[in-house]
Amino acid sequence: MRHFLNTADWSLPELQAMIADARAMKSAPQGAGQSTASGDALRGKTVALLFLNNSLRTRTSFDVGARQLGGHAVVLSPSGGMWPLEFEDGVVMDGDAEEHVKEAAKILSRYCDMIGVRAFPKFADWQEDRKDKILRAFAKYADVPVINMETITHPCQEMAHIMALQERLGDLEGKKFVLTWTYHPKPLNTAVANSALMIAAKFGMKPTLLCPTEEYVLDERYIEQASKDAGANGHALTISHDINEAYEGADVVYAKSWGALPFFGNWEPEKGIRDRCKHFIVNEDKMAMTNNALVSHCLPMRRNVKMTDAVFDSANCIAYDEAENRLHVQKAIMKALV
Ligand code: CP
């Protein structure tokens, strides 16, 4: 039994096969509840979708996707009345948690055929958050495949992004991919940034990480993975704090905001740096330095904070395609796992 926790666990041909399946399903569109065009790989099957954080796209696309494959989804969330869960092993459960993940994962496995998990970091201590304990606990105790619906990486988003890029650019080999940090009033998850860098490198692009200072460089685990994959393709990962250098000749610009890892649990000094870097916004002047680059964002996105209306609403923006592709690639992922 395999889980879908991180694209690094899957080979490039395996990921490309899922994207090919997603493209085939996309070319035969259908409404929810009609399983003919996509096959009925999930007929009679149920997917549990556990959301410990908010969602629009992930929740809707997994639910609709399961229905289109002939199955259905059960959405669980603390606000929906689920018992508070404990994720640590060997603890005395005398706090708020009423149920241990061991029981929850095993019981859900008896009712359901797959479990999706969304569990963002707590933002208090990156050394703790980087253990990805909630996702790992479900993978450890579940008797059915587990899908990462965004924890400290967001592999489903990566797949949708690559699919959208291939639709517009074809072969991605040697394309300059720029992941740019952007301002946001709050420190956000690094998951999409980690994922974007890894998948760009894995699919043969030349990745550049653009961020304001050294503190915003991503966790070494993802830097090393992206460097390794870029190296295997004859490229190198570039880390830059120079906006002009990074944008120059870019084929793809991917925008995301994230909180600096050394400041987890101590955000006041980080806010000072962040507030001085509002000029990292993706705008027309920066895009003019690129090789007529495609631009995207995982969404949700604050307009005219992270990216100007002019760029987001331009023909070069593929964010809507990427969001739509979540539906198609997640169907392919569920088919591969089931
Ligand atoms: N991009 C993404 O995962 O969107 P949601 O947070 O709305 O699910």
Boltz pocket constraint, residues with backbone or C-beta under 6 A from the ligand:
constraints:
  - pocket:
      binder: B
      contacts: [[A, 54], [A, 55], [A, 56], [A, 57], [A, 58], [A, 59], [A, 149], [A, 150], [A, 157], [A, 298], [A, 299], [A, 300]]
      max_distance: 6.0
